[in-house]
Amino acid sequence: MLSGRAGGQLESTVGALIEQGRAAGSIRADGTVADVYMVVGCLSAVIRTESGDWRRLIDLALDGLRPR
């Protein structure tokens, strides 16, 4: 996770977006800020190393965040 003021603001913003998504029924009930950070980290690694299809990874990750 990020630290400092910017990290706190980012975490707060992502948390608010997750809560809005839960309320709208578009984010799974157990989705967390840490989940979003994990997805972003994985995506960053795939793009940086050119080790896979980042577009496919986004599709899979977003599908995983949707409610079942």
C-alpha positions as a Python dict, from the first residue, in 0.01 Angstrom:
ca = {
    (1, 'M'): (0, 0, 0),
    (2, 'L'): (104, 360, -45),
    (3, 'S'): (196, 579, 245),
    (4, 'G'): (181, 950, 317),
    (5, 'R'): (-85, 1201, 230),
    (6, 'A'): (-117, 1103, -137),
    (7, 'G'): (-142, 736, -44),
    (8, 'G'): (-414, 810, 209),
    (9, 'Q'): (-609, 1014, -43),
    (10, 'L'): (-578, 742, -306),
    (11, 'E'): (-687, 472, -62),
    (12, 'S'): (-983, 685, 47),
    (13, 'T'): (-1088, 751, -313),
    (14, 'V'): (-1057, 386, -417),
    (15, 'G'): (-1249, 283, -105),
    (16, 'A'): (-1529, 527, -188),
    (17, 'L'): (-1548, 393, -544),
    (18, 'I'): (-1568, 38, -414),
    (19, 'E'): (-1848, 134, -175),
    (20, 'Q'): (-2039, 303, -456),
    (21, 'G'): (-1992, -4, -672),
    (22, 'R'): (-2118, -230, -395),
    (23, 'A'): (-2423, -8, -344),
    (24, 'A'): (-2494, -19, -718),
    (25, 'G'): (-2447, -395, -727),
    (26, 'S'): (-2154, -379, -969),
    (27, 'I'): (-1874, -474, -725),
    (28, 'R'): (-1871, -794, -522),
    (29, 'A'): (-1948, -757, -154),
    (30, 'D'): (-1605, -874, -38),
    (31, 'G'): (-1403, -652, -278),
    (32, 'T'): (-1136, -441, -105),
    (33, 'V'): (-892, -162, -173),
    (34, 'A'): (-616, -422, -143),
    (35, 'D'): (-781, -621, -425),
    (36, 'V'): (-771, -317, -652),
    (37, 'Y'): (-406, -252, -564),
    (38, 'M'): (-326, -617, -640),
    (39, 'V'): (-493, -595, -981),
    (40, 'V'): (-308, -273, -1063),
    (41, 'G'): (23, -426, -952),
    (42, 'C'): (-30, -734, -1165),
    (43, 'L'): (-132, -527, -1464),
    (44, 'S'): (172, -304, -1421),
    (45, 'A'): (403, -608, -1412),
    (46, 'V'): (250, -760, -1726),
    (47, 'I'): (281, -431, -1915),
    (48, 'R'): (635, -360, -1789),
    (49, 'T'): (770, -705, -1873),
    (50, 'E'): (556, -758, -2184),
    (51, 'S'): (484, -1104, -2044),
    (52, 'G'): (124, -1136, -2151),
    (53, 'D'): (-186, -978, -2295),
    (54, 'W'): (-269, -691, -2060),
    (55, 'R'): (-610, -643, -2221),
    (56, 'R'): (-700, -1003, -2137),
    (57, 'L'): (-576, -952, -1782),
    (58, 'I'): (-802, -648, -1742),
    (59, 'D'): (-1102, -848, -1866),
    (60, 'L'): (-1028, -1131, -1623),
    (61, 'A'): (-964, -897, -1330),
    (62, 'L'): (-1279, -692, -1384),
    (63, 'D'): (-1483, -1009, -1420),
    (64, 'G'): (-1341, -1127, -1089),
    (65, 'L'): (-1450, -806, -914),
    (66, 'R'): (-1810, -839, -1032),
    (67, 'P'): (-2068, -991, -800),
    (68, 'R'): (-2172, -1348, -858),
}
